[in-house]
Amino acid sequence: MKPGSFLLAVAIFLSASPARCALALGYVVKVEGAKIFLDFGQSSGASVGQAFTVYAEGDSLKHPVTGEELGREEKTLASGRILEIHEKYSVGEIAPPVKDLAAGQKARLGAPPPPPAPAPAAAAPGAPAAAPSAHAPFYRSPSLKFEAVDTAIGNIDGSGATQVAIAGKNNVDVYPLRTDDQPWKASCSFKDDGTSVQFLSLEAADLDGDGRAELFATIDNLFFNRVETYVLVCKDGKLEKKATLPWMVRSYYTSDGATHLAAQQFMADGAFPLSDIHPLRFANGTWGVAPEKLHFKRVEWLYGFLVASQDGEDIPVFLTKSSTLRMQFAKDSWVSSEAYGQTSNRVRWQDKVFTFHPRFVVEPSSKGLAGLYTLRNIPRFGTFSDSFGMYNRSELHYLRFNGLSLEPAWSVEVAGYSTGLARTPSGDLLAAVVGASGRTSVWLFKP
């Protein structure tokens, strides 16, 4: 190689190396809440998913002996990831809450994200195709034009047939459960046009005994700064709001496969922001909580728990604050090494973040708990984006109870973010899946 060619090759290598991109410096252009605009354009070497920091320079630092200028102190103001790259600027997202960010502050790119894994090699001509997973979905509904938050199943219109209710960000629609190629058309609908309402979860149960299941839609009412539940009833093609309850409402399973509705309330108390958990019931013409408490060791949060049994002992199974599974035995506990149930359905209350996990589904047996089905949502940019509730794919997992712990039995990938899991009367598993377009499809799986 000629000397000139060698030097040119070195220059090209250095200009394209990750180390050089990691040193790229720029400025904040604009800040809109958790969204931030930076002057890292296409020529900066920035890439989608790449980390960045916003920082402020402090006092100059001098060597105490030589007097040499060492640089300036740096205070990190915010960290984030690049979401979009444009010709002369980029758009990123920062972890809230962040204060004192403004245009003109300095920013620095971090290491670029790792390259995607290479695609698997194509099979040789004539080789048999790989067998599909035994647990792959056997039905995918046509897409629905909204982003699902949760789903519930029941005889909602009183016809005796099974319907699927799906909650969006500010709507609830009810569809006949079908597995043909026909479009899904809502038979009952409800929409809250207020800009301050965000739906969080959805349940279906016939508590009043009139032959049709009521829908219990828990919402975050930002205007009144409270979390409450609408009771909706399907009648004449509409979901009528029959009551507003001052509690969150969620179902939980017991190891015999039965589901129960429970309620809990947020409280204006920084030390004890959650009330006790009580059964939900219908009495004297209204929905309310029973006086008895549901007390299971270490279970403090309504979302993400079930109750197993072994030798007459109740064994609560629940998601911890780090989204690991915990089985609480009388003497000790077992904790999974993996996280499950992540979701973007969350609220901040009294400086704490509460996550409204997708429900578990139990596989019962004559001896108690056989196992459980749960979702695992995968953060879009690794663990960093979990704090934003940013997910783009998920997995359906079955964990078998071996008498001592829960062990992974099988899992299947779901090409989208899954917001709700339920079981049909025939025993199939139903998941609401949200794609990158923001549309929703209902997927059915055989256990």
DANOR-V684592 format. One record per pair of residues at least 24 apart in sequence whose ideal C-beta (glycine too) atoms are under 10 Angstrom apart, sorted by the first residue. I is the first residue (numbers start at 1). J is the second residue. Records with the same first field share a line. If there is no record, write none. Layout:
I->J, J
This chain:
15->45
16->45
17->45, 112
18->45, 47, 50, 109, 110, 111, 112, 113, 114
19->111
20->45, 109
21->45, 46, 47, 50, 109, 110, 111, 112
22->50, 51, 108, 109, 110, 111, 112
23->108, 109, 110
24->50, 52, 107, 108, 109, 110
25->55, 106, 107, 108, 109
26->52, 54, 89, 90, 106, 107, 108, 109
27->54, 103, 104, 105, 106, 107
28->52, 54, 77, 78, 92, 101, 102, 103, 104, 105, 106, 107
29->88, 89, 90, 91, 103, 104, 107
30->89, 91, 101, 102, 103
31->78, 94, 98, 100, 101, 102, 103, 105
32->91
33->93, 94, 96, 97, 98, 101
34->78, 80, 92, 93, 94, 95, 96, 97, 98, 388
35->80, 83, 84, 91, 92, 93, 94
36->78, 80, 82, 83, 90, 91, 92, 93, 94, 98, 101, 103, 105, 107
37->84, 86, 89, 90, 91, 92, 103
38->80, 82, 89, 90, 91, 92, 107, 109
39->88, 89, 90, 107
40->82, 85, 86, 88, 89, 90, 91, 92, 107, 108, 109
41->85, 86, 87, 88, 89, 90
42->85, 86, 87, 88, 89, 90
43->87, 88
44->82, 85, 88, 89, 90, 109
45->85, 109, 112
46->82, 85, 89, 90, 92, 109, 112
47->82, 85, 90, 109, 112, 113, 115
48->81, 82, 83, 84, 85, 90, 91, 92, 112, 113, 381
49->81, 82, 83, 112, 113, 114, 380, 381, 382, 384, 385
50->80, 81, 82, 83, 85, 90, 92, 109, 110, 111, 112, 113, 381
51->79, 80, 81, 82, 92, 108, 109, 110, 111, 112, 113, 381, 382, 384
52->78, 79, 80, 81, 82, 90, 92, 94, 107, 108, 109, 110
53->77, 78, 79, 80, 94, 106, 107, 108, 109, 110
54->78, 79, 80, 92, 94, 98, 100, 101, 102, 105, 106, 107, 108
55->79, 105, 106, 107, 108
56->100, 105, 106
57->105, 106
74->106, 108
76->108
77->101, 102, 105, 106, 107
78->105, 107
79->110, 384
80->107, 110, 381, 384, 385, 388
81->110, 113, 380, 381, 382, 384, 385, 388, 390
82->109, 110, 112, 113, 381
83->380, 381, 385, 390
93->381, 384, 385, 388, 390
94->388
95->384, 385, 387, 388
96->348, 387, 388
97->348, 351
113->381, 382
114->382
132->412
133->410, 411, 412, 413, 445
134->410, 412, 446
135->396, 398, 409, 410, 411, 412, 429, 445, 446, 447
136->396, 412, 413, 414, 443, 445, 446
137->396, 412, 414, 415, 428, 429, 430, 431, 433, 441, 442, 443, 444, 445, 446
138->179, 428, 443, 444, 445, 446
139->178, 179, 180, 181, 428, 430, 441, 442, 443, 444, 445, 446
140->179, 415, 433, 441, 442, 443, 444
141->166, 175, 177, 178, 179, 180, 181, 182, 183, 184, 430, 432, 433, 440, 441, 442, 443, 444
142->181, 182, 183, 184, 185, 439, 441, 442
143->184, 433, 434, 435, 437, 438, 439, 440, 441, 442
144->168, 173, 175, 183, 184, 186, 432, 434, 439, 440, 441, 442
145->437, 438, 439, 440
146->170, 171, 173, 434, 438, 439, 440
147->344, 417, 419, 432, 434, 435, 437, 438, 439, 440
148->173, 199, 202, 416, 417, 418, 419, 420, 431, 432, 433, 434, 438, 439, 440, 441, 442
149->198, 199, 200, 201, 202, 217, 218, 219, 343, 344, 345, 356, 419, 420, 432, 434, 440
150->199, 200, 201, 202, 203, 217, 218, 250, 343, 345, 356, 358, 359, 419, 420, 421, 422, 432
151->175, 201, 202, 204, 358, 359, 418, 419, 420, 421, 422, 430, 431, 432, 440, 442
152->201, 202, 203, 204, 205, 213, 215, 216, 217, 251, 359, 420, 422, 430, 432
153->177, 203, 204, 213, 420, 422, 423, 424, 425, 430
154->203, 204, 205, 206, 212, 213, 214, 215, 234, 422, 425
155->204, 206, 211, 212, 213, 234, 425
156->187, 188, 204, 206, 212, 213, 214, 215, 232, 233, 234, 239
157->187, 188, 212, 213, 233, 234, 235, 236, 237
158->206, 210, 211, 212, 213, 233, 234, 235
159->187, 211, 212, 234
160->211, 212
161->187, 425
162->204, 213, 424, 425, 426, 430
163->187, 188, 204, 212, 213, 234
164->204, 420, 422, 424, 430, 432, 442
165->190, 202, 203, 204, 213, 215, 217, 232, 234, 239, 420, 422
166->202, 419, 420, 432, 440, 442
167->199, 200, 201, 202, 203, 215, 217, 218, 219, 232, 345, 419, 420, 432
168->199, 202, 419, 432, 434, 438, 440
169->197, 198, 199, 200
170->194, 195, 196, 197, 198, 199, 219
171->199, 217, 239
172->199, 202, 215, 217, 230, 232, 234, 239
173->239, 440
174->204, 213, 215, 232, 234, 237, 238, 239
175->442
177->424, 425, 426, 428, 430, 442, 444
178->442
179->428, 442, 444
184->441, 442
186->237, 239
187->234, 237, 238, 239
188->215, 232, 233, 234, 235, 236, 237, 238, 239, 240
189->232, 234, 237, 238, 239
190->215, 217, 230, 232, 233, 234, 238, 239, 240, 241
191->239
192->217, 219, 221, 230, 241
194->219, 221, 222, 223
195->222, 223
196->220, 221, 222, 223, 224, 225
197->221, 222, 223, 224, 228, 230
198->222, 227, 345, 347
199->230, 345, 356
200->227, 229, 248, 250, 303, 343, 345, 346, 347, 354, 356
201->229, 248, 249, 250, 251, 302, 303, 343, 345, 356, 357, 358, 359, 419, 420
202->229, 230, 232, 249, 250, 251, 359, 419, 420, 422, 432
203->229, 249, 250, 251, 259, 261, 262, 280, 359, 422
204->232, 251, 259, 261, 422
205->249, 251, 259, 260, 261, 280, 282
206->282
207->231, 261, 280, 281, 282, 283, 287
208->233, 242, 281, 282, 283, 285, 286, 287
209->282
210->282
214->239, 242, 243, 261, 282, 287
215->239, 241, 242, 249
216->243, 245, 247, 248, 249, 250, 251, 261, 263, 280, 287
217->241, 249
218->245, 247, 248, 249, 250, 263, 302, 303, 345, 356
219->244, 248
220->248, 266, 345, 346, 347, 348, 349, 356
222->347
225->266, 268, 349
226->265, 266, 268, 349
227->264, 265, 266, 347, 349, 354, 356
228->265, 266
229->263, 280, 287
231->282, 286, 287
242->286, 287
243->286, 287, 288
245->280, 286, 287, 288, 289
246->275, 288, 289
247->275, 277, 278, 280, 287, 288, 289, 302
248->274, 275, 277, 301, 302, 303, 347, 354, 356
249->280, 287, 289, 302
250->277, 280, 301, 302, 303, 304, 305, 356, 357, 359
251->280, 302, 306, 359, 360, 422
252->277, 294, 296, 299, 302, 303, 304, 305, 306, 307, 316, 317, 318, 359, 360, 362
253->305, 306, 307, 308, 317, 359, 360, 361, 362, 363, 364, 369, 372, 423
254->306, 307, 308, 309, 314, 362, 364, 368, 369
255->306, 307, 308, 309, 310, 314, 315, 317, 362, 363, 364, 365, 367, 368, 369, 370, 372, 401
256->307, 308, 309, 362, 364, 365, 366, 368, 369
257->361, 362, 363, 364, 365, 369, 370, 423, 427
258->362, 364
259->306, 359, 361, 362, 422, 423
260->294, 306, 307
261->287
262->289, 290, 294, 302, 305
263->287, 288, 289, 290, 294, 302
264->289, 294, 300, 301, 302, 303
265->289, 302
266->347, 349, 350, 354
267->349, 350
268->349, 350
269->350
270->349, 350, 351, 352
271->350
272->300, 350
273->349, 350, 351, 352, 354
274->300, 301, 302, 349, 350, 352, 354
275->302
276->300
277->301, 302, 305
278->302
296->328
297->328, 329, 330, 333
298->326, 328, 333
299->326, 328
301->354, 355, 356, 357
302->354, 356, 357
303->341, 343, 345, 346, 354, 355, 356, 357, 358, 359
304->340, 341, 343, 355, 356, 357, 358, 359, 360, 374
305->357, 359, 360
306->359, 360, 361, 362, 369, 372, 374
307->362, 369
308->362, 364, 368, 369, 370, 371, 372, 401, 406
309->367, 368, 369
310->367, 368, 369, 401, 403, 404
311->367, 368
312->368
313->368
315->368, 369, 401
317->360, 362, 369, 372, 374, 399, 401, 406
318->357, 360
319->355, 357, 358, 360, 374
321->352, 353, 354, 355
323->355, 357, 376, 377, 386
325->360, 372, 374, 397, 399, 405, 406
326->406
327->369, 401, 404, 405, 406
329->404, 405
333->405
334->404, 405, 406
335->405
336->399, 405, 406, 407, 408
337->408
338->376, 397, 399, 408
339->376, 377, 379, 383, 386
340->372, 374, 375, 376, 377, 395, 397, 399, 406
341->374, 375, 376, 377, 397, 421
342->375, 376, 377, 378, 379, 386, 389, 391, 394, 417
343->375, 377, 389, 391, 394, 417, 418, 419, 420
344->377, 386, 388, 389, 390, 391, 417, 419, 434
345->389, 419, 420
346->387, 389
353->387, 389
355->389
356->419
358->394, 418, 419, 420, 421, 422, 431, 432
359->420, 421, 422, 423
360->399, 421
361->396, 398, 421, 422, 423, 429, 430, 447
362->401, 423
363->398, 399, 400, 401, 409, 423, 427, 447
365->401
367->401, 403
368->401, 403
369->400, 401, 403, 406
370->398, 400, 401, 409
371->397, 398, 399, 400, 401, 402, 406, 407, 408, 409, 447
372->397, 398, 399, 400, 401, 406
373->397, 398, 399, 421, 423, 429, 431, 445, 447
374->398, 399, 406, 411, 421
375->414, 417, 418, 419, 420, 421, 431
376->411, 413, 414, 418
377->414, 416, 417, 418, 419
378->413, 414, 417
380->417, 436
389->417
390->417
391->416, 417, 418, 419, 434
392->416, 417, 434, 435, 436
393->417, 418, 433, 435, 436
394->418, 419, 421, 431, 433, 434
396->421, 429, 431, 443, 445, 447
398->429, 445, 447
410->447
412->443, 445
414->443, 445
415->441, 443
416->440, 441, 443
418->443
421->445
423->447
